[in-house]
Amino acid sequence: MSDGSLPPEDLHPETLAVTAGRPDRAPGAPLNAPIVPASTYHHGGDTIYGRDGNPGWEAFEAALGDLEHGTCVTFASGLAAATAILDELPVHAKVIAQRAPYHGVADMLRERAARGQIELQTYAALTADSLAGSLTGVALVWIESPTNPMLDVVDLPAVIAVAKAAGAMVVVDNTFASPFGQTPLTLGADLVMHSGTKLIGGHSDLLLGAVVATDPAVAQRLRERRSKTGATPGVLETHLALRGLRTLPVRYDRAQATARDLAARLAAHPHVGRVRYPGSGTMISFETTGTGEDAEAVCEATRLIVHATSLGGTETSMERRARYASERVAGTPETLIRLSVGLEHVDDLWRDLDRALAAASG
């Protein structure tokens, strides 16, 4: 129950973000789940050691699980969450993924394939047509939509349906879209993964990962994997992530409105060659005219927008992604800049972008 009386299915997502995971109502009880910095618990309860659970984890998991329509398990980071999913696969399992998902996941998939732990098949784009006839014996289809940093969008209902019909497990990395952009479990996916570091936490002050499963038994296996590997989140991190989740609906709406405006302005700018924006969400990728060095100079010339990696914070940040070798290997254009739109006024952001583009172009 999200507030002690109303079932989650009776509430809108915006209400769930505020109310889910709160302690039961009682006279004198705290409104929010308290931080419990405990490694050891008295015998006789469900939790006996710090790797097994924490009230703060459970509060966050209840909230995100309600929003994503499944059972949530938190991890120390998004990559720890991805690792736990891949650890569920048997040796030599066949995995299908995009050629260029988030580079941390891409590196992990390639490394496991090189070691013979999995058989990896990648596609430049995941479509129902491209997958038709190629899913025999596939154990897992890993989808990221929109992709990082190219912002390609997968037709989730179509691709999930094809994968499920072939008996494959489907995981969707929902970090960029968030539960307020899409809910893949309602479309048939088995697992949803999040880097809670990004939009969910929303303040650039924590590392956290999460997996939400349709099957509670799968969630329990992931919970046991978390304990065995020690990939447990911090109690402060989960507290901050839950606090961030409370404001995600309004942050997402505000940043998305600004992103749509900026994408249109960038598309008309003489020093921008291409804008990649799927029409929704808080992320824009754009390619500048000139060289990679020119694009790097744009990032360095901003005064308001932060030149930094990561994304999803209240502050707007940008980065030329091809500065990383793994991104160049994946085919990221040399001049592509990933822009994470925050909560500043759109005119202030545009003035900063316009000036930086002009300055870097001479």
N, C-alpha and C positions, 0 to 999 in steps of 0.2 A: 504494500500500500504506500502511496506516495506521501500522504499526509496523515495517515492513521485512520482514514475513513473511506476515501475514494479510490477505487481501483485505477491503475494507470490508463487502461483503455478508455476511461471516461474523461480523460483530461487532454487538453491540447499540449503539443510539445513544449511550447513556451512556459506553460504552467508546470510541466514535469521538470524542466530545467531548474526551476526555483524550488520545488517542493520535494522531489524524489530524494530518498536517502536521508531524510531528516529523522531524528529520534522520535519515538512515540510521544504524543502529547501527555504531559503529566504536570501537576502543580510543581513549580520550582525546577522543572527539567530545562536543560539548555535548548535553545532553538536549533543550534547547529551541533553536528557531531564533534565532540572534543578531540583534541590531539592526545593520543595515548602512546607515550614513548616507552613502551614495554617490550622487553625481550623474553621475559619469563612470566608464566601465568600459573595460578594454583591448579592443581589436578582436580578433575571432576567436571571440567567444562569441555567444549569443543576445541578450544585452543590451548596448547600447552607450551608453545615456543614461538618466538618471533617470526620464524619463517612460515608458520602455519596460517597466520592471519592477524588482522588488526581491525579494531572497530572503524578506524578511519578509512582503511581500504574498502571495507564492506559498505560504508556509506557512499563512497564514490562509485563503487561497482553497481550498487542499486540504482543510482541516478543514471549512469551511462547505459546500463542494461535496459532500463525502462525506455530511454530515448531511442535505442537501437533495436528494441523488441527482442531481446535475448538475455543470456546470462553472461555477465562480464567478469573478466579476470584481469587484474592489473599487473604490470611488470615494471622493472626498473627503468626501461626505456623502450622506444618503439622497436629498436633492433632486437632487444631481448624478447619482445613479444613475437617478432617475426621468427626468431630462432626457435622459440617454443613450438610454433606451428610446424616448422620444418622438421623438428625433432620427432613429431608424430608420424612421419613417413617411414615406411620400411626401406631398407637398403635397396638401391637400384630402382626406386620408384620413379615413374615418369612424371615430369612436371612441365607444364606449359606456362609461359609468361611472356610479357612484352619484352622487346629488345632493350628498352630503355625505361625501366621504372626507376624509382628512387635509387641513387647509386649505391647506398648501403645494402639494400636488398639485392640489387643486381650483382654486386661483388660477392655477397654471400651465396647466391645461387650458382654463380660461375665457379666459385671455390669448391662448393660441394660436388659440382659436376666434374671438376678436374680431379677430385679425389675418388671418383667412382661411387659416391654416396647416392647420387641421383642421376637420372638421365634427363637432361634439360633441352627443351625445344623452345626457341623464341620466335616471336613474330614482330614485324615492324608495327603492326596494328592487329589487335584482337577483334575479329568480326565473326559473326555466325558463319559466313561463307568461308572464311579462311580456315576455320576450325572443322568444318564439316568433313568427315571422312578421316580426320587425323587424330581422333580422340580415343582410339582403341587402346585399352590398357593404361590410359592416363589416370594417375592417382589424384593429381592436384592441378587446378588452374588458378594461377595467381594473377589477379586483376588489380590495376591501379587506375582510378578514374576520378578526376582528371589526373593525367600523368605529371610527374615532377621531373624536369621543368617545362616540358613541351606543351603541357596543357591539352593533350589529346584526350578525347572523351570516348569511352566505350559504351556501346548500346547494351547496357547491363541486362535488361530483360531478355534480349535475344541471345546474348553470349551465355548467360547463366543457364538458360533453358537448354541450349545445345550441350553444354558441359554436363548438366545434371542428367540429361537423357542418356549420356554415355557412361554414367556412373561415377563421374569425377567429383571430388570435393572442390568447392569453390570458395576462395577467400578474396575479399575486396578490401584493398587499402583505402579507407574513407577519410584519410587525414585532410586532404584539400577540401572536400565537399562538406564534411561534418554531418552530423545527423540532421542539420537544418537545410542541407542541400539535397541529401538523398538518404534512404534507409535500405541498404542492399539486402538485409535479411528478409524484408517484406517482398523482395523480388525473387527470392529463392536461393540466395547465397547461404553457405553453411557458416562462414566466419566473416566477421568484420574486424579489421585491425586499425588502430589509431596510434599515431604519435601524439600523446597527450601534451607533449612539449609545445606543440604548435597552437592551433586555434582553440583547443579545449582549455588548456592552461591560460593562454592568451596574454601573458604578461612577461614573457621571456625570462622567467625566473625558476624554471624547474625542468627536470628530465622525468618522463613518464611514458609508459606504453600501456596499451590495453587491447584485449581481444574479446569480442562478444560473439557467443556461439548460440545457434538455434537449439542445439542439443545440450541439455544440462550435463549429460555424461561426458561429452567432449570437454566442456568447461571444467569438470572435475579433473579430468586427465591433465589439462593445462595447469590447473591449480597444483597438482602433485608435481608436475614438471618444474614449475616455479620454485617449489620448496626444495626439490632435489638439486637444482642448479644454483640456488641462491639468488635468483634474478628478482628479488623482492623489491618493491618500491619503498621509498622512505616515508615515514609518517607525516613529515612536514610537506613533502611533495604531493601526496594524495590530498592533504587538507587544502593546499593551494590550488590543486587541479579542480577540486570540487567547488571551491569558491569561484574559480574562473568559469566553470561550467554554468554557474548560476546566471552569469551575465552574457553567455554566448549568444542567445537569440538577438539581443539588441546590438551587440558588437558585430555579429555577422551581417545583420541587415544594414547597419550604418556603413561598414567597410565595403559591402557589396555594392551599395548605391554609389559610393565614391569610385570604386573600381570600374563600374560601367561608364561613368563620366570620363575618367582618365583614359580608358581604352579608346573611346571615341576621339578624344583630343590627340592622343598619340598617333592614331591612324592617319590623322591629317597633318602631322608634323613633317617638315621637309627632311629632317635628319633621322627619320625612322623608316626603315625599309619594310618591316612587317610587324603586325601586332597579332599575338596569339591570346585570345580571350574567348572562352566558351560561351559567354553570355550570362554566366552566373558565377558566384563565388568571389573570393577576395584576392585572387592571384591573377597577375598579368605577366605574360612574357612578351618581350618585344625585341626585335633585332634592329640595331642601329645601322646607319650607312657607314661606310669606311671599314676599318680593320678592327681586329680584336683589341688592339691597344687603344683605339679610339673609344670603344665601348667601355673599357676599363677606366678610361679618363672620365667618362660620363659619371660612372659610379663614384669616383673620387672627387668630383666637382660639386656634388650636392652638399648643401649646408643644413637642410632640415631633415631630409631623408637619410636614414642611417645606412652606411656602407658596411654590411655585415651579412653573415650567413644565417640560416634558420629563417623562420617565418611565423606568421600568425599572431604576432604581438600587437599591442595597442599602438606601437610606433610603426610607421611605414619604413620598410627596409628594402634594399636592392643589392643585387650581386650578379656579376658576370659569371655564369656557371661553367663556362669552358676554361676557367682558370684551374679547374681540377682535371687531372689526367683521365680519371674514370669517366668524366662527362664527355671528354673529347672522343674516347674510345666508343662511347655509346652513340656518337653522332650529333651531339649538341652543337649547334652553330657557334662559331667563334664570337659572334657579335651579340649573342642572345643574353639579355638581361632579365632576370627574374625579379619582379616587383611584388612585394607583399604589402598590400594596402592596409593601413591602420585607421586610426580614428581622427586624424588631423582634418582641418577644413580642406576641402577639395581645391579651393583656389590657392591656398598656400602651397599645397603639394605641387600643383601645376606650375606655379611660378618658379619653384625650385627645380623641377624637371626641365622646364623650358630653358631656363638659364644654363643648366648643366649641359644640355644637349647643344646649345649654341656655343658655349665656351669650349667644349671638347672638339667641336667641328671647325674651330678656328674662325 
